[in-house]
Structure formats: C-alpha cells, structure tokens
Amino acid sequence: MLSKIAKKNLLKDKQVLGKKWTTTYGGYFSDASNINQFIKTLLPYLPDKPLSILYAASASGLLGEALLHRLERGELTIVDISQTHLDENNNPHTTKICADLVTMDLAQKFDLILMRSSLDYFPSAALQVEILKNIKRHLVEHGLFVNQPAYIEDLHERDLMSQLYIQTEKIGDRFFQSTDLADLYLEAGFSTFTRIGEGEPLQLTQQDHIDRYGLNNKDIQFVLSMIPDHIHSMQKTADEYRLFFQFPIFLAS
C-alpha cells in the first residue's frame, strides 16, 4: 500500500512517468556524462567482488544498469513507486519491485544501495530520517549507501526553496538537502558519512516546470512572488525564474 506522500508524488508527476522521464530537465538524469561521472566517483570505494545492488527510487533504473554494466558482475534490484517507470526497464536479469520507500520491506539485504535526487520527495526532516533508517535496514553489515541529492549549500536558501515547492499547488512537496544532511544520517543510525564527489550542477528553468507540472501564468506569478531578491539559488526577472541545485555525492555505511 502506498503512503499518502507517495500517492501525492505520483499524482504530481503524472506527466513525466515512464519514457517521458528521460527528457525531464533537459535530460539531466539520463545524460550519459552525468551517469558516468557518478560511476567514476563511486568505483574506487567499491569492494572487489560481485555486489548485490539496490537502486531505491530508481525510475527505470538507468544509473543502476550503467553501473552493473561497468562492473560486469553482480545483481541489480530496482525499486520505484511507479510501475510505469519500472516497465521501461527491459533487462530480464534485473529484479523490478513496485514499492514505497516509506513501507519497503524486501526481506533482503544488499551490499550497495543507490539513491539519486529522491530523498527530497519526502518533505520533512523526520520523514527523511525514517527513509534513511529503512535504507540502512536493507544494507548488509559494512554495506555502502551512495546518495546524490538535490542540494543547496545555504540552509536558509534550502528552506526557501523547499517552501516554494510545498506552497505551489501543482508542484510536488519537497524538502531539499543541505549541510544538515549529516545529522539526519546520524539520527538514522549511519556511522560514517562522507562527501566523495560533485555532480554537474542543475539549472532548472521556468519552462522546465511548465513542461513537468503544467504551470499556467497564475502559477508562475505565484512562484515569482515566493522568490526574494538577491538569492543565489533562486533568481528571477519580472516574468521569469531560474532555480539552481548542486548534486554532490555522499557515501555512508
């Protein structure tokens, strides 16, 4: 059964499920160079053995498939709340599970768990701690969790950005990551937490939001009213806005 927040996220993202997801935000999350950068950063930290890999909130699993191809061994399980996303993966050797990370119980532990730009879909620190606890429950002892979140270095700007998403009716609720992320990991029971690399930053345009959420002029004017002047991660003109995210890569166990 899907949690309330999972149902809401599915509804808000109805226009970009499945194949359409790969073109979202200029194809940022399907871009081969961005995927390769993630894998290149991760490889030095992986043990030299066949790995059981879980890709949480995977969409169609492009990142996980690319990693497994590079390793040339191991097993991949992908989990997402959207069956439409999962159906885009045609690898018969990949295990595909439609599940909510809030309630996920796979009765299996993994050597490596991946997450990418998904923790923010759980729009409070308390809920994110619960997600991190559930991820940790699915790791083997000394297993690795690698997360690449949508990140805003300044805590105040992170809070402003999160409120922009929460208060804009057509956009899904978010609580983005910032410098307090280490505290959430610690509360969830992780003993190590390290920033191991930097992904390509994302510049998100007003048109990106129009394409993804179907914003109209009234919605755009509301978003513009939410953006203060002189904010680095949220910039606007009289009739247009742009949002800016970092994508660092964190390793935890």
Helices and strands as residue ranges (DSSP letters): H 4-12, G 14-16, G 18-30, H 32-42, G 43-45, E 52-56, H 62-71, E 75-80, H 83-86, E 95-98, E 110-116, G 119-121, H 125-137, E 139-148, H 155-167, H 181-188, E 193-205, H 206-213, H 217-226, E 234-236, E 241-252
